Amino acid sequence: MPEHVSILQLVGVAALALAAVIWVAVLVRVLRRDREVHRVRFAEMARRRGHRLRALPHQRRKGPHVEHAELTPAEQDAFAFLARQFTDDRPA
C-alpha cells in the first residue's frame, strides 16, 4: 500500500470499482433478458397495427409552402455586392 494514500481513499476507489462492475453486470443482464420474447411481441404488435407504431406521428404527404419574394433590381444589385464581399478572399 502506498504511504501517501489514506485508507479512506483506497476504500473509496475499491467501492467505486465494485459499483462499476455491478452496474455493468446488471446492464448486460437487462439487455440480454428475454430478447426473443420481446422480438416476437413487437412483431405481433406491428402486424396488428398495420406495420405502424403508435408512438410515431403520421407524416405529412408534402412539405410546407415555399415562400417567395421578388427582388427589385436595386435589391438584386445590393445582394450581388454582398455576395461578392463575402466570397472575396481578402480580409476586410
GIDATA-V333561 format. One record per residue. N is the residue number from 1. RES is the residue in one letter. PSI is psi in whole degrees, 0 to 359 (none if undefined). NEAR is the number of other C-alpha atoms within 12 Angstrom. D_LAST is the distance of its C-alpha to the last C-alpha in Angstrom with 2 decimals. Layout:
# GIDATA-V333561
n=N res=RES psi=PSI near=NEAR d_last=D_LAST
n=N res=RES psi=PSI near=NEAR d_last=D_LAST
This chain:
# GIDATA-V333561
n=1 res=M psi=131 near=9 d_last=63.31
n=2 res=P psi=148 near=8 d_last=60.65
n=3 res=E psi=330 near=8 d_last=61.63
n=4 res=H psi=1 near=9 d_last=58.33
n=5 res=V psi=129 near=12 d_last=58.21
n=6 res=S psi=166 near=12 d_last=60.28
n=7 res=I psi=320 near=13 d_last=62.60
n=8 res=L psi=321 near=11 d_last=60.56
n=9 res=Q psi=317 near=15 d_last=57.42
n=10 res=L psi=318 near=16 d_last=59.41
n=11 res=V psi=321 near=14 d_last=60.97
n=12 res=G psi=316 near=14 d_last=57.60
n=13 res=V psi=318 near=15 d_last=56.11
n=14 res=A psi=320 near=14 d_last=59.27
n=15 res=A psi=318 near=14 d_last=59.18
n=16 res=L psi=320 near=14 d_last=55.55
n=17 res=A psi=317 near=14 d_last=56.35
n=18 res=L psi=318 near=14 d_last=59.44
n=19 res=A psi=321 near=14 d_last=57.57
n=20 res=A psi=319 near=14 d_last=54.95
n=21 res=V psi=317 near=14 d_last=57.73
n=22 res=I psi=318 near=14 d_last=59.55
n=23 res=W psi=316 near=14 d_last=56.41
n=24 res=V psi=318 near=14 d_last=55.73
n=25 res=A psi=316 near=14 d_last=59.40
n=26 res=V psi=319 near=14 d_last=59.48
n=27 res=L psi=316 near=13 d_last=56.27
n=28 res=V psi=319 near=13 d_last=57.68
n=29 res=R psi=318 near=13 d_last=60.94
n=30 res=V psi=319 near=12 d_last=59.35
n=31 res=L psi=331 near=13 d_last=57.21
n=32 res=R psi=344 near=14 d_last=60.21
n=33 res=R psi=126 near=13 d_last=62.69
n=34 res=D psi=42 near=12 d_last=64.12
n=35 res=R psi=314 near=14 d_last=61.45
n=36 res=E psi=320 near=12 d_last=63.91
n=37 res=V psi=316 near=12 d_last=65.29
n=38 res=H psi=324 near=14 d_last=61.88
n=39 res=R psi=318 near=14 d_last=60.97
n=40 res=V psi=315 near=13 d_last=64.24
n=41 res=R psi=319 near=14 d_last=63.83
n=42 res=F psi=319 near=18 d_last=60.26
n=43 res=A psi=319 near=17 d_last=61.44
n=44 res=E psi=318 near=16 d_last=64.30
n=45 res=M psi=320 near=16 d_last=62.08
n=46 res=A psi=321 near=16 d_last=59.69
n=47 res=R psi=319 near=13 d_last=62.67
n=48 res=R psi=325 near=13 d_last=64.04
n=49 res=R psi=5 near=13 d_last=60.76
n=50 res=G psi=38 near=11 d_last=60.14
n=51 res=H psi=24 near=13 d_last=57.48
n=52 res=R psi=147 near=17 d_last=55.24
n=53 res=L psi=143 near=16 d_last=54.31
n=54 res=R psi=327 near=13 d_last=54.88
n=55 res=A psi=341 near=8 d_last=51.82
n=56 res=L psi=132 near=8 d_last=49.39
n=57 res=P psi=159 near=8 d_last=48.70
n=58 res=H psi=138 near=10 d_last=49.40
n=59 res=Q psi=145 near=8 d_last=46.43
n=60 res=R psi=149 near=7 d_last=45.54
n=61 res=R psi=328 near=6 d_last=46.30
n=62 res=K psi=161 near=8 d_last=43.14
n=63 res=G psi=181 near=8 d_last=39.74
n=64 res=P psi=163 near=7 d_last=38.56
n=65 res=H psi=141 near=6 d_last=37.97
n=66 res=V psi=126 near=7 d_last=34.58
n=67 res=E psi=143 near=7 d_last=32.99
n=68 res=H psi=134 near=6 d_last=31.71
n=69 res=A psi=132 near=8 d_last=30.28
n=70 res=E psi=138 near=9 d_last=30.09
n=71 res=L psi=143 near=12 d_last=26.98
n=72 res=T psi=162 near=10 d_last=27.47
n=73 res=P psi=325 near=10 d_last=26.07
n=74 res=A psi=320 near=11 d_last=23.62
n=75 res=E psi=322 near=13 d_last=22.41
n=76 res=Q psi=318 near=14 d_last=22.21
n=77 res=D psi=318 near=13 d_last=20.06
n=78 res=A psi=320 near=14 d_last=17.67
n=79 res=F psi=318 near=15 d_last=17.60
n=80 res=A psi=321 near=15 d_last=17.06
n=81 res=F psi=316 near=14 d_last=14.07
n=82 res=L psi=319 near=13 d_last=12.52
n=83 res=A psi=321 near=13 d_last=13.69
n=84 res=R psi=322 near=13 d_last=12.13
n=85 res=Q psi=320 near=14 d_last=8.60
n=86 res=F psi=330 near=13 d_last=9.52
n=87 res=T psi=355 near=12 d_last=11.26
n=88 res=D psi=135 near=11 d_last=8.93
n=89 res=D psi=343 near=9 d_last=9.03
n=90 res=R psi=141 near=8 d_last=6.35
n=91 res=P psi=146 near=7 d_last=3.80
n=92 res=A psi=none near=7 d_last=0.00
